[in-house]
Amino acid sequence: MTAEEAAAETKIARLKLELEHRDQLLASVHARADTLRASVERLERQLEAAAEEQREAATERAELRRLLGNAQLQVHALMQLPAPQAGTAPPADGGATQTAPPAGPAAPPEPAAPPRPAASTGPATPPGPAASTSPAASRPPPRRPPARPQPRVRRRRTILDDARVVFAGLRRMI
């Protein structure tokens, strides 16, 4: 074997080693690409699931808003109804046979008793023997101290707040 042949074989062996090394690198790159594809697919599925949950939550919020609006309308309508007269009770059948009142003019209200002068009125105490025999009834109720403003409740940190902090730190690092 000549020196040229030995050099050629050495060069061929070195090139084969380089090819094997590049094949290994290529195989590891393909494996990493497959792993990344799987991760991307998993994240896309999670994103789709989160989007679906948000759509459902938005639908639920819209339904709750609609129900609240209906309830507010019903309360408003009930507030417009005249107050029931004292001493009247609904019929046993729940008012199913009740007829509408005649649409004639309403009777004028009875005049109220004339107001008494302030000097002739005594202290307002409830009638009854318990009020007159109790020593505490003659004393005014104890004064309550003025209400102090309640301290504000701190809002709990959410995962979004934590993410904002992390992103702010990353921006500073960049």
GIFEN-V500748 format. One record per pair of residues at least 4 apart in sequence whose ideal C-beta (glycine too) atoms are under 7 Angstrom apart, sorted by the first residue. I is the first residue (numbers start at 1). GAP is how many residues later the second one is. Records with the same first field share a line. If there is no record, write none. Layout:
I=GAP ; GAP
//
This chain:
1=4 ; 5
3=4
4=4
5=4
6=4
7=4
8=4
9=4
10=4
11=4
12=4
13=4
14=4
15=4
16=4
17=4
18=4
19=4
20=4
21=4
22=4
23=4
24=4
25=4
26=4
27=4
28=4
29=4
30=4
31=4
32=4
33=4
34=4
35=4
36=4
37=4
38=4
39=4
40=4
41=4
42=4
43=4
44=4
45=4
46=4
47=4
48=4
49=4
50=4
51=4
52=4
53=4
54=4
55=4
56=4
57=4
58=4
59=4
60=4
61=4
62=4
63=4
64=4
65=4
66=4
67=4
68=4
69=4
70=4
71=4
72=4
73=4
74=4
75=4
76=4
84=4
90=4 ; 5
91=4 ; 6 ; 7
93=4
116=4 ; 5
125=6 ; 12
126=5
127=4
129=4
130=4
131=6
132=5
157=4 ; 5
159=4
160=4
161=4
162=4
163=4
164=4
165=4
166=4
167=4
168=4
169=4
170=4
//
